[in-house]
C-alpha cells in the first residue's frame, strides 16, 4: 500500500516519529510538505495522512482543500490526544490516528478505510455527462451531441478517466498508471499521442475539454452549464 503523509515540517524532524507504528508495517510511506501538489508527484497513493499533531488550523485547512480537489482515497488526520478536541466533521477526514497508535490498530484502520467502497463505487459505474458529451462506462460508448464517437479502447479509457475527475490535473506518469496500468513499459509520449487523437475526434468545438496544464499534465474541463438566454425584444420601429 502506498501512503502519502503530509507534514508541516518534514526536514528537521525524523519522518518516522510522525507515526512510528507505520514503519513497522509492510507499506510504502512517502513524506511531503502540506501541499496538495504533492498528490501530483510520485506514485498515486492508496491513502493520505495529514500530520495534525500541531498547527491544527493549518492541518484542518489542508484536509479541507484535499477533499475539495475530489480526493478519491481515504484521508486520515494524525493527532495527539489533546488534538482530539479540535476534530470536527468539517475537517472532511475519513478517520483519525493517534500518533501513539500501535501497529495492529494502524493496520486495522487502513484495512477498513481502503476496503470500504464509497457511494459511487457501491452504485456501480454511472453515465458521465458533461455538456453535450456522455460517457457510458458500462457499454464503453461515448457520444457527442447524441452522435457516437469512434474511439479506440485506450482513447475511451483516457476520456472516461479524465471526465470522472473534472478539473483535477494528472501528470503523464499518473495517466500511464491509471489508464495503461503498472505493467505498461512505454514512455509518456504515449499519453500525448492519445490526447492529440482524442482532441481530433472531439473536433475543434470540443477539443478544449481536454485541457493542458503546462509542465504538469492534462485535465478535463467541463463546459459551463447551459442557461436559457433571455432575448431582448427588438426595438420598435418608429416611422418619421
N, C-alpha and C positions, 0 to 999 in steps of 0.2 A: 504494500500500500504506500502511495506517495502522499506525504503530508507536508503542507506548506505552513510554516509558522512565521507570523508577522510580529515583530517586536520593535519597540521604540528605540532600543539601544543595543543592537546585536554585537557591536565591536568590543567594547571594554569588558563585557561580561561573557563568561563561558556559556554558549548556547545551551549546553546540556543542563544547566541549572534552572532553565525555564520550566521544564517538565522532566525531571530526572528519570522517572519511570519509563518514559518513552524510549530512552536509549537502550533499555533492556529488552525491547520488543523488536521483532523482525520486520520493522517498517523503515522506509527511507524518509528521512527528515531533511527538509530544505528550509533554511532560515533567511529572512529578508527583512528590510525595514517596513514599517507600517505604511505601505504604499500599494494601492490596488494595481499599479502597473506591474507588480511582482507576479501577478497572475498570467501576464503575457510572456514572461520569460521562463525558460526551463520547462520541465515536463508538466503536463496538466495534473493537478493534484486530485487525490480522491477525497481529501478533507482539508479544510483550512482552519488554523487555530490562531487566535489573536491573543498576544500576551497582554493581559489586563491586570497584572499584579500591581501596577502603579499607573499613574496618569489615566485614571478611569474615564475622564471626559473625552480624551483623545482616543482611547480604545473603543469607547461607545461610538464615537463618530466614524471610526474606521469600520466597525461592524455594520453600521447603517449604510455606509457607502458601498461596501461589498455586496450587501443584499440588493441595493438599488441597481447594481450592474447586472442583475439577473443571475447571480451565483447559483449553480445547479448542484453543488456538492455541500455536504454538511459543514456548518460553521460553528466552531467552539470558541468559548472565551476561557482563558486560563486565569484563574483568580486566586486570591488569598481568602482566608475565612472572613477577614474584615471586609473584603470587597464584595462578598455575597449580598450585603445590604444594598449595594448600588445596582445590582442586576434587575432589570425590568424587561417587560415584553418588548418595549420599543428598541431594545438593542438589536433585535432581529436574529439572535443566535439560535441554533438548534439545540444546543446543550452547553454545559459548562464543565470544567475540570478544575478541581483544586490542584495547585502546583505540587502538593504533597501526596496526591493520589498514588496508590500502588499500581504496579503493572497489571494486575488482574482487573482492576476497575477501569483503567485506561483502555485496555483491550476490549472489555465488555461494552463500554460506551461507544467506542469506534465501531465495533461489530454491529451494534444495534442501529446506530445512526446511518452507517453506509449501506446497511442491508434493508432499510425501510424504504419502500417506494414512495415517491412523492405523489401528489394528487394527479399530476399529468400522466405519470407512468402507470398508475393504477387504472386510469380510464382508457389506457391504450393510446396509440398514436392518433392524433386528431388532424383533420384537414387544416392546413395553414392558409390563411387568406391575408393578402396584403394588397389593397387596391384592386387592380384588375388581375392580379396573379393569384392562382390557387395551386397548392401543392398537396397531393394526397399520398401520404407515406404507405397506406395500405395497398393501393393499386399502382404505385410508382408512376403516377401520372401528374404532369404539371400542365396547367392551362393558362393562357394569357388572353383576356377578353373572351373566354369560352373556347378558344381555339387551342388544340393540343400543341405542346412544344415537343419537337423531335429531339430528345436529349438522350445521350448515352447514359449508362448506369452511373458512372462516376460524375458526370455533369449533373444528373438528378440528385445524387447524394450530396454533392457540394452545395447545390441550391437549397436543398432541404435543410442541411445543417446550418447554413448561414441564416435562412429565413426563420428557423426556430429560435435564433438568438439575435433578434433585430437590435442594431445599434452597438452590439458588442464586437470589439476588434479582436481578430485572431491572427497570429503570426502564421507565416507559411509552414513553419515546423508544426504548429498546433493543428493546422488543417491537414497536413500529411498524416498525423497520428489519428485524428478523429475520422477522416474520410477514407484514407488509404490503408490505415492500420499500422501497427507497430512492426509488422513483418515486411513492410514495403521499403525497398532499399534505393529507390530513385531519389533524385535531388529535388529541391524546392522549385526548380524551374517547371516541374510538372504542374504545380498549382497555378503558376502564371499562365501556362498554356490553356488549362481548363477554364480559368477565369475569362481569358480572351474569347474562347469559343462560346462560353455561356453568354457573355455580353452580346456577341454577334447574333445569337439565336433569340435573345430578348429584343433585339432591334434598337435603333437609335433612340426611340422614345422611352425605352425602359432600361437601357443598359446601365444607367446611373444607380439602379437598385443595388448593384454590386459596387460598393464604394471602395476606394483605395485610400489608405492612411499611409502617407509617405514614411518610409523607413520602418514601418511596423508590419502592415499586412492588409487584410481586407475585412469589410463588414457589410452587413445587409442594411440598406437604407430603405425603410418602409415609407411608402408615399403618404403624404398627409391625407386625412380623411376627406372624402368628398362632402362638400356642403352645397346646398341649393343656392344658386346665385340669384339674388333679387335683381330683377331687371327693372331699371327705371323707365317709366313711360316716356315715350318720345315727346319732346316739347310740341305743343300745339302750334300749328302754323297760323300766323296772323297775316291776313292779306291787307295790304295797304289800301 
